[in-house]
Amino acid sequence: MDHVDFITQQWERERPDLDVTAMGVIGRVARLYLAYQRGMQATFAEFGLNAAKFDVLATLRRSGDPYTLSPGDLLKATMVASGTMTNRIDRLEADGLVKREVNPADSRSFLVCLTEGGLALIDRAVTAHVQTQARLLEGMEAQEVKTFKALLSKAQAAADS
């Protein structure tokens, strides 16, 4: 019995009229999210990053050579507020991991580019990140991971509808 079982059993005892099945599922997903975040945050910290910095660097990296996006494209890819993105870019620029360049198509705007150091760092960090994520799933068989992924996708679609 885990903590979620303990809580749902208390509710079942105190309010047998309630079906707390969903509470158990969502409680476990929430606890799982926190456990995964702890593992990934530790990996990011090894590279002097946090999730926000990693997100921007990874978005630029996966955009392909020349690893350059407009702030608007970064916003779409990361789904954060404009002011938040500006702060992230400022911090990454201060760290020498990205640079702002004038947009050749529109001199009134700029593009955000990975620096050589930023590219090297994100390549090392994403390799470790993928290894961390694999380690977090080590207790599951390959078929279980495949089924889990499908069920999570279905749950996400249901929650988004």
C-alpha positions as protocol buffer text, in pm:
chain_id: "A"
residue {
  index: 1
  type: MET
  ca { x: 0 y: 0 z: 0 }
}
residue {
  index: 2
  type: ASP
  ca { x: 136 y: 342 z: -94 }
}
residue {
  index: 3
  type: HIS
  ca { x: 37 y: 693 z: 14 }
}
residue {
  index: 4
  type: VAL
  ca { x: -227 y: 727 z: -256 }
}
residue {
  index: 5
  type: ASP
  ca { x: -387 y: 398 z: -147 }
}
residue {
  index: 6
  type: PHE
  ca { x: -385 y: 524 z: 211 }
}
residue {
  index: 7
  type: ILE
  ca { x: -568 y: 844 z: 115 }
}
residue {
  index: 8
  type: THR
  ca { x: -823 y: 677 z: -112 }
}
residue {
  index: 9
  type: GLN
  ca { x: -896 y: 409 z: 149 }
}
residue {
  index: 10
  type: GLN
  ca { x: -964 y: 682 z: 406 }
}
residue {
  index: 11
  type: TRP
  ca { x: -1209 y: 847 z: 166 }
}
residue {
  index: 12
  type: GLU
  ca { x: -1373 y: 513 z: 88 }
}
residue {
  index: 13
  type: ARG
  ca { x: -1419 y: 455 z: 462 }
}
residue {
  index: 14
  type: GLU
  ca { x: -1544 y: 806 z: 539 }
}
residue {
  index: 15
  type: ARG
  ca { x: -1744 y: 864 z: 220 }
}
residue {
  index: 16
  type: PRO
  ca { x: -1842 y: 526 z: 73 }
}
residue {
  index: 17
  type: ASP
  ca { x: -2086 y: 711 z: -153 }
}
residue {
  index: 18
  type: LEU
  ca { x: -1795 y: 861 z: -351 }
}
residue {
  index: 19
  type: ASP
  ca { x: -1608 y: 679 z: -627 }
}
residue {
  index: 20
  type: VAL
  ca { x: -1249 y: 791 z: -568 }
}
residue {
  index: 21
  type: THR
  ca { x: -1099 y: 588 z: -853 }
}
residue {
  index: 22
  type: ALA
  ca { x: -1006 y: 904 z: -1047 }
}
residue {
  index: 23
  type: MET
  ca { x: -853 y: 1053 z: -731 }
}
residue {
  index: 24
  type: GLY
  ca { x: -619 y: 753 z: -711 }
}
residue {
  index: 25
  type: VAL
  ca { x: -517 y: 780 z: -1076 }
}
residue {
  index: 26
  type: ILE
  ca { x: -460 y: 1155 z: -1069 }
}
residue {
  index: 27
  type: GLY
  ca { x: -284 y: 1135 z: -733 }
}
residue {
  index: 28
  type: ARG
  ca { x: -41 y: 880 z: -872 }
}
residue {
  index: 29
  type: VAL
  ca { x: 17 y: 1083 z: -1189 }
}
residue {
  index: 30
  type: ALA
  ca { x: 92 y: 1389 z: -974 }
}
residue {
  index: 31
  type: ARG
  ca { x: 335 y: 1198 z: -753 }
}
residue {
  index: 32
  type: LEU
  ca { x: 496 y: 1038 z: -1057 }
}
residue {
  index: 33
  type: TYR
  ca { x: 540 y: 1382 z: -1217 }
}
residue {
  index: 34
  type: LEU
  ca { x: 718 y: 1506 z: -904 }
}
residue {
  index: 35
  type: ALA
  ca { x: 945 y: 1201 z: -894 }
}
residue {
  index: 36
  type: TYR
  ca { x: 1035 y: 1243 z: -1261 }
}
residue {
  index: 37
  type: GLN
  ca { x: 1097 y: 1615 z: -1211 }
}
residue {
  index: 38
  type: ARG
  ca { x: 1338 y: 1548 z: -921 }
}
residue {
  index: 39
  type: GLY
  ca { x: 1544 y: 1315 z: -1140 }
}
residue {
  index: 40
  type: MET
  ca { x: 1549 y: 1550 z: -1436 }
}
residue {
  index: 41
  type: GLN
  ca { x: 1622 y: 1861 z: -1226 }
}
residue {
  index: 42
  type: ALA
  ca { x: 1926 y: 1685 z: -1080 }
}
residue {
  index: 43
  type: THR
  ca { x: 2052 y: 1616 z: -1432 }
}
residue {
  index: 44
  type: PHE
  ca { x: 1994 y: 1976 z: -1543 }
}
residue {
  index: 45
  type: ALA
  ca { x: 2182 y: 2102 z: -1236 }
}
residue {
  index: 46
  type: GLU
  ca { x: 2486 y: 1894 z: -1335 }
}
residue {
  index: 47
  type: PHE
  ca { x: 2514 y: 2125 z: -1636 }
}
residue {
  index: 48
  type: GLY
  ca { x: 2435 y: 2449 z: -1453 }
}
residue {
  index: 49
  type: LEU
  ca { x: 2085 y: 2454 z: -1598 }
}
residue {
  index: 50
  type: ASN
  ca { x: 1729 y: 2447 z: -1476 }
}
residue {
  index: 51
  type: ALA
  ca { x: 1423 y: 2321 z: -1665 }
}
residue {
  index: 52
  type: ALA
  ca { x: 1351 y: 2665 z: -1815 }
}
residue {
  index: 53
  type: LYS
  ca { x: 1702 y: 2713 z: -1953 }
}
residue {
  index: 54
  type: PHE
  ca { x: 1714 y: 2356 z: -2077 }
}
residue {
  index: 55
  type: ASP
  ca { x: 1381 y: 2406 z: -2253 }
}
residue {
  index: 56
  type: VAL
  ca { x: 1503 y: 2706 z: -2454 }
}
residue {
  index: 57
  type: LEU
  ca { x: 1839 y: 2550 z: -2541 }
}
residue {
  index: 58
  type: ALA
  ca { x: 1676 y: 2220 z: -2640 }
}
residue {
  index: 59
  type: THR
  ca { x: 1417 y: 2402 z: -2852 }
}
residue {
  index: 60
  type: LEU
  ca { x: 1692 y: 2586 z: -3039 }
}
residue {
  index: 61
  type: ARG
  ca { x: 1895 y: 2266 z: -3079 }
}
residue {
  index: 62
  type: ARG
  ca { x: 1610 y: 2059 z: -3217 }
}
residue {
  index: 63
  type: SER
  ca { x: 1519 y: 2336 z: -3463 }
}
residue {
  index: 64
  type: GLY
  ca { x: 1823 y: 2227 z: -3666 }
}
residue {
  index: 65
  type: ASP
  ca { x: 2121 y: 2410 z: -3807 }
}
residue {
  index: 66
  type: PRO
  ca { x: 2168 y: 2711 z: -3774 }
}
residue {
  index: 67
  type: TYR
  ca { x: 1994 y: 2663 z: -3431 }
}
residue {
  index: 68
  type: THR
  ca { x: 1821 y: 2998 z: -3461 }
}
residue {
  index: 69
  type: LEU
  ca { x: 1461 y: 3099 z: -3393 }
}
residue {
  index: 70
  type: SER
  ca { x: 1270 y: 3420 z: -3352 }
}
residue {
  index: 71
  type: PRO
  ca { x: 1140 y: 3495 z: -3003 }
}
residue {
  index: 72
  type: GLY
  ca { x: 790 y: 3434 z: -3141 }
}
residue {
  index: 73
  type: ASP
  ca { x: 885 y: 3087 z: -3263 }
}
residue {
  index: 74
  type: LEU
  ca { x: 1043 y: 3014 z: -2924 }
}
residue {
  index: 75
  type: LEU
  ca { x: 720 y: 3123 z: -2756 }
}
residue {
  index: 76
  type: LYS
  ca { x: 515 y: 2888 z: -2973 }
}
residue {
  index: 77
  type: ALA
  ca { x: 751 y: 2597 z: -2915 }
}
residue {
  index: 78
  type: THR
  ca { x: 770 y: 2640 z: -2538 }
}
residue {
  index: 79
  type: MET
  ca { x: 428 y: 2790 z: -2457 }
}
residue {
  index: 80
  type: VAL
  ca { x: 542 y: 3050 z: -2203 }
}
residue {
  index: 81
  type: ALA
  ca { x: 451 y: 3415 z: -2171 }
}
residue {
  index: 82
  type: SER
  ca { x: 643 y: 3678 z: -2366 }
}
residue {
  index: 83
  type: GLY
  ca { x: 796 y: 3839 z: -2057 }
}
residue {
  index: 84
  type: THR
  ca { x: 903 y: 3499 z: -1928 }
}
residue {
  index: 85
  type: MET
  ca { x: 1074 y: 3420 z: -2256 }
}
residue {
  index: 86
  type: THR
  ca { x: 1255 y: 3755 z: -2255 }
}
residue {
  index: 87
  type: ASN
  ca { x: 1390 y: 3679 z: -1906 }
}
residue {
  index: 88
  type: ARG
  ca { x: 1503 y: 3332 z: -2013 }
}
residue {
  index: 89
  type: ILE
  ca { x: 1681 y: 3469 z: -2320 }
}
residue {
  index: 90
  type: ASP
  ca { x: 1845 y: 3742 z: -2109 }
}
residue {
  index: 91
  type: ARG
  ca { x: 1979 y: 3486 z: -1860 }
}
residue {
  index: 92
  type: LEU
  ca { x: 2102 y: 3251 z: -2131 }
}
residue {
  index: 93
  type: GLU
  ca { x: 2268 y: 3539 z: -2313 }
}
residue {
  index: 94
  type: ALA
  ca { x: 2440 y: 3649 z: -1990 }
}
residue {
  index: 95
  type: ASP
  ca { x: 2564 y: 3290 z: -1955 }
}
residue {
  index: 96
  type: GLY
  ca { x: 2706 y: 3305 z: -2310 }
}
residue {
  index: 97
  type: LEU
  ca { x: 2482 y: 3020 z: -2428 }
}
residue {
  index: 98
  type: VAL
  ca { x: 2271 y: 3218 z: -2675 }
}
residue {
  index: 99
  type: LYS
  ca { x: 2312 y: 3543 z: -2863 }
}
residue {
  index: 100
  type: ARG
  ca { x: 2070 y: 3785 z: -3022 }
}
residue {
  index: 101
  type: GLU
  ca { x: 2126 y: 3873 z: -3385 }
}
residue {
  index: 102
  type: VAL
  ca { x: 1943 y: 4123 z: -3602 }
}
residue {
  index: 103
  type: ASN
  ca { x: 1689 y: 3945 z: -3819 }
}
residue {
  index: 104
  type: PRO
  ca { x: 1815 y: 3979 z: -4180 }
}
residue {
  index: 105
  type: ALA
  ca { x: 1454 y: 3963 z: -4304 }
}
residue {
  index: 106
  type: ASP
  ca { x: 1338 y: 4243 z: -4070 }
}
residue {
  index: 107
  type: SER
  ca { x: 1597 y: 4470 z: -3909 }
}
residue {
  index: 108
  type: ARG
  ca { x: 1340 y: 4578 z: -3647 }
}
residue {
  index: 109
  type: SER
  ca { x: 1345 y: 4231 z: -3490 }
}
residue {
  index: 110
  type: PHE
  ca { x: 1606 y: 3985 z: -3374 }
}
residue {
  index: 111
  type: LEU
  ca { x: 1674 y: 3615 z: -3377 }
}
residue {
  index: 112
  type: VAL
  ca { x: 1799 y: 3399 z: -3090 }
}
residue {
  index: 113
  type: CYS
  ca { x: 2092 y: 3172 z: -3178 }
}
residue {
  index: 114
  type: LEU
  ca { x: 2282 y: 2907 z: -2990 }
}
residue {
  index: 115
  type: THR
  ca { x: 2645 y: 2999 z: -2938 }
}
residue {
  index: 116
  type: GLU
  ca { x: 2913 y: 2734 z: -2989 }
}
residue {
  index: 117
  type: GLY
  ca { x: 2925 y: 2693 z: -2613 }
}
residue {
  index: 118
  type: GLY
  ca { x: 2547 y: 2667 z: -2595 }
}
residue {
  index: 119
  type: LEU
  ca { x: 2543 y: 2401 z: -2864 }
}
residue {
  index: 120
  type: ALA
  ca { x: 2814 y: 2198 z: -2692 }
}
residue {
  index: 121
  type: LEU
  ca { x: 2638 y: 2228 z: -2356 }
}
residue {
  index: 122
  type: ILE
  ca { x: 2292 y: 2131 z: -2479 }
}
residue {
  index: 123
  type: ASP
  ca { x: 2433 y: 1833 z: -2668 }
}
residue {
  index: 124
  type: ARG
  ca { x: 2593 y: 1703 z: -2348 }
}
residue {
  index: 125
  type: ALA
  ca { x: 2289 y: 1791 z: -2136 }
}
residue {
  index: 126
  type: VAL
  ca { x: 2031 y: 1633 z: -2366 }
}
residue {
  index: 127
  type: THR
  ca { x: 2236 y: 1312 z: -2382 }
}
residue {
  index: 128
  type: ALA
  ca { x: 2235 y: 1294 z: -2002 }
}
residue {
  index: 129
  type: HIS
  ca { x: 1867 y: 1396 z: -1993 }
}
residue {
  index: 130
  type: VAL
  ca { x: 1764 y: 1109 z: -2222 }
}
residue {
  index: 131
  type: GLN
  ca { x: 1969 y: 868 z: -2009 }
}
residue {
  index: 132
  type: THR
  ca { x: 1800 y: 1000 z: -1694 }
}
residue {
  index: 133
  type: GLN
  ca { x: 1456 y: 956 z: -1846 }
}
residue {
  index: 134
  type: ALA
  ca { x: 1541 y: 598 z: -1949 }
}
residue {
  index: 135
  type: ARG
  ca { x: 1668 y: 528 z: -1597 }
}
residue {
  index: 136
  type: LEU
  ca { x: 1341 y: 660 z: -1452 }
}
residue {
  index: 137
  type: LEU
  ca { x: 1156 y: 393 z: -1652 }
}
residue {
  index: 138
  type: GLU
  ca { x: 1397 y: 106 z: -1582 }
}
residue {
  index: 139
  type: GLY
  ca { x: 1150 y: -74 z: -1357 }
}
residue {
  index: 140
  type: MET
  ca { x: 915 y: -130 z: -1648 }
}
residue {
  index: 141
  type: GLU
  ca { x: 937 y: -385 z: -1931 }
}
residue {
  index: 142
  type: ALA
  ca { x: 954 y: -252 z: -2288 }
}
residue {
  index: 143
  type: GLN
  ca { x: 593 y: -358 z: -2358 }
}
residue {
  index: 144
  type: GLU
  ca { x: 478 y: -192 z: -2034 }
}
residue {
  index: 145
  type: VAL
  ca { x: 645 y: 133 z: -2139 }
}
residue {
  index: 146
  type: LYS
  ca { x: 472 y: 113 z: -2477 }
}
residue {
  index: 147
  type: THR
  ca { x: 133 y: 49 z: -2312 }
}
residue {
  index: 148
  type: PHE
  ca { x: 195 y: 322 z: -2052 }
}
residue {
  index: 149
  type: LYS
  ca { x: 281 y: 571 z: -2327 }
}
residue {
  index: 150
  type: ALA
  ca { x: -39 y: 485 z: -2515 }
}
residue {
  index: 151
  type: LEU
  ca { x: -253 y: 511 z: -2201 }
}
residue {
  index: 152
  type: LEU
  ca { x: -96 y: 844 z: -2105 }
}
residue {
  index: 153
  type: SER
  ca { x: -162 y: 975 z: -2455 }
}
residue {
  index: 154
  type: LYS
  ca { x: -525 y: 867 z: -2431 }
}
residue {
  index: 155
  type: ALA
  ca { x: -557 y: 1023 z: -2084 }
}
residue {
  index: 156
  type: GLN
  ca { x: -402 y: 1348 z: -2211 }
}
residue {
  index: 157
  type: ALA
  ca { x: -646 y: 1361 z: -2502 }
}
residue {
  index: 158
  type: ALA
  ca { x: -940 y: 1303 z: -2265 }
}
residue {
  index: 159
  type: ALA
  ca { x: -820 y: 1575 z: -2028 }
}
residue {
  index: 160
  type: ASP
  ca { x: -767 y: 1822 z: -2314 }
}
residue {
  index: 161
  type: SER
  ca { x: -1114 y: 1769 z: -2462 }
}
